[in-house]
């Protein structure tokens, strides 16, 4: 079958996702497909396309089929069981970059590195920065290492296993950043099956959803420099409660919106 025929096959999957899948299988940019609609697709690619299409129709994430996804202008390897990079998280990266001085050496710490997309994006845009980052998921650590090597920043990113501040020697950072799990436990069963593929521990923050922030708030003073700041992604309905939480610990706090005008990032510094 030709490219045009495959893309026009009736499906619940969007044309964009079909094009991304087929382009990946043909090792082409998806924008090129529309210039090669008459190309005869090899039978093995055709077979893989229909298998992938069936998986997509059942809710399997396109990102995992492709094995990579774009974030902040760069592609990152992704694997099932590790959080998929999302556009909303780019707001977190932007807010951190706004606050980083260019005239001194900086050191940051990321709690829960996942694919590494946050730390690596920061490193790519700030040459005077080094990062430490941890995760409880060994698959995530391996993936973050691959992505750091892919983008040439592995020499400035120290990865290690651990939860929150565990396994971290007493030291202080210019900033601490995280996109922790923040979905309440009761919502797990109602999540789409494709989202569940990202992993329970990647998504669920506890009974309330914000338990991780409560634990982090208890130790921030130990690991944050006096003039340092923190920046965390949050759930769209958590801005008020988390602002109150960190203000009770002596921090000045800003709650910032994402591209959909929803609460998405909380930034704080000592009062």
N, C-alpha and C positions, 0 to 999 in steps of 0.2 A: 504493500500500500504506500501511497505518497503521503508526504508531510501534511498536505491540506486535508486529505481524507481522514487521517488519524485525528487531527485537531477538530474536525467537524463531527466526529462521532458523538451521538447523544450521550450525555452524562450529567450527573448531579455536580460534578467537579467543574469549577470555573475554567474558562478558556485560558486565563492567565496561568493557573496551576497546571493545566494540561501542557501548555507551552513550556513552562519551566521544567516539567518532568521530561518531556521529549527532548528538549535542548540538552538536559543533563545526560541523557542516554546517548545522544549523538555527539556529546562533547563540544557543543556549540553554545554561543550566547543566545538566549531566548529571542532577542531582538532580530537575530539573523534568520530565524525560521520563516518569517514572512517574505524573505527574499529568496527562499528556496522551497516554496510550496510544492513544486513539481518533482522534488527529489524523491526517488524510490528508497524507502526505508528498509534496511536489511531485516530479514525475517526474525533474527534473534533480538533485535532492538524492538521490533513490533510486538513480539511476545512479552518482552520485559515491560513495554509501555502499558499493555493491557493488564498485566499483573499489578503494576503500580497504580493504575487507574482504579482497579478493584479495591486495592487497599485504601486509597484516598476516599472512595465512596463509603467505606466502612468507618471512616473517621481517623485513619492513621495519619499522623502529621507529615505533611509534605517535606518539612525540614529534615526529618529523619530519613526519608527516602533519598533526598538529595545528598545527605551527609554533610551539608554545610549551609550556612545562612548568613545574610548580610546584617551587619550592625555597625552603625556610625561610619559608614562608607567602606568597611572592610568585610571580607568573608571569613567566617569562623567555622571550624569543624564542629559538628554537633552529633550527639549519639543519644539513643534512647536511654532514659534514666537520668539525664542531665537537663536542667532548665534550658529551654529554647530562648535565645536572645529576642527581645521585643522592642519595638520602637519607643514605648513609654520609658524604657530604661535609659534611652539616649538623653532624656532630660536630666537624669542623675549625673551622667558623665559631663554634660554641659555645665551644670551647676558647680561641680567640683572644679572643672577647668577655669571657670570664672574667678575662683578664689585662690588660685595658685600663683604666687609671685614668680617672675621669670629670672630674678637676679640672685637666687640662692639655691643651694642643694636641698632637696626635699625628700622626705620618706613617708610613704603612706602604707596603710594596712587595710586589706579587704577581708571581711568576714564572709566566708562562703563563696569561693571564687567561681564555681560552676565551669562554664566554658572558658573563663578568663576574659570575656569580652569587655568587662568594665576596666579591670586593671590594665589590660593590653591597650585599650583605646586611650587611656590616660597616659600611658608610657609613650605611645606614638605621638602624642600632641604636647608632651612636656619632657624635653631632653634632660632637664636637671632633676628628674624624679627617679627614685627607685621604689619598688613596691614589695611588700611581703603579703602573702595571701594564703588562706587555709581552706580546708573543706573536710567534712566527715566522709565524703564519698570518694573512694580511691579512683573510680572511673573519671570523675570530674577532674581530679588532680592530673591524671594522665592526659586528659583532653586539653586542659589549660596549658600543660607543658608543650603539647604538639602545636597549639595555637601560638604560643609565645615564640617557639622556634620558627613557625611559618612567617611571623611578622618581624623577626629579627630583634626581639627584646628579651629573650630568655636570660641574658646576662644581667638584666636589671629587675628580674622578677624571681623572688625566692618563694617557693611553694612548699607547704608542709601540711601533714594531716593533723586535724584537731577540730574541736567544736568551740566556737566563740573565742575566748582568750586562753583556752587550754593549750598547753605545750608552748606557750609564748613566754620567753624570759622577760623579766622586768625591763621595760624599755618604753620610750615615748615616741609618738608619731606626730607629724604635722597635720595629718587628717586620718580619719577612719571612715571607710565607705562600705556599704553593704546593700544588697538586694535580698533580704532574708525571706524565709517562708512567712507569709502573713495571712493566709486564708484560714478561717475558722474550721475546726474539725468537722462540724455538722454539715459543711458544704461539700465534703469529699464525695459522697455518693452521688450528688447531683452534677458533678463536673463531667464534661464530655469525656468519653473514653480516650480520645486522642490526647487530651490534656493530662489525664491520669498517667499516660506513658512517661511523663516527665518525672514522675516519682513522688510518692507521698511526702517524703522528707524535704523535697525541693519546694513543696507548695504549702503544706499545712503547718501553721505556726502554733497550734495548740487549741484548747477549747475556745478561747476568745479570738485567737488569731494573732495577738500582739505580745504573746509571752516572750518571744525572743528579744524584743525591744526592752522589756522589763529587766531581763537578765543582763543585757548589754549596758543598760543605764546604771546598774550597780557597780560596774568596773571601769566605766569610761574615764573617770578622773585619773586612774592609775596609768593609763596608756596614752592619754592625749596630752600633748604639750600645752602649756598655759595659754598660748596664743593660737592653739590649734582649733580645728572644727570637725564636726561629723556630718555626714550626708547619707541618708538612708532612703531607699524606696519604701513606700507605704501603700496600704490598701486605700481605695478611693473614699472610704467612709471612716478612716482612722485618723485623719488630721487632727481633730479636736482632742481626742483622748491621748494621743501621743505628744501633742504640744504640751498638754497639762503634765504628762509624765516627766518629760525632760525639763520643763520649767521648775518642777518640784525638786529637781536635782541641782538647780542653780544655773541652768543654761538659758541663754536667750535663744529663741526658736523662730524659724520661718517655716511655714507650710506653703509649698509651691505647687502650681498646677501643671498638668501634662497638656499635650496638644488637643485633648478633648475637654479641657477645662475642668478636669477632675483632680482632686488632691492626689499627688503622686510622690513628692519628695519632701523630706523634712531635713532642714539644715540647722545646726546649733553650734554655739560657742559659749564659752564661759562669760557670765555677766560681770 
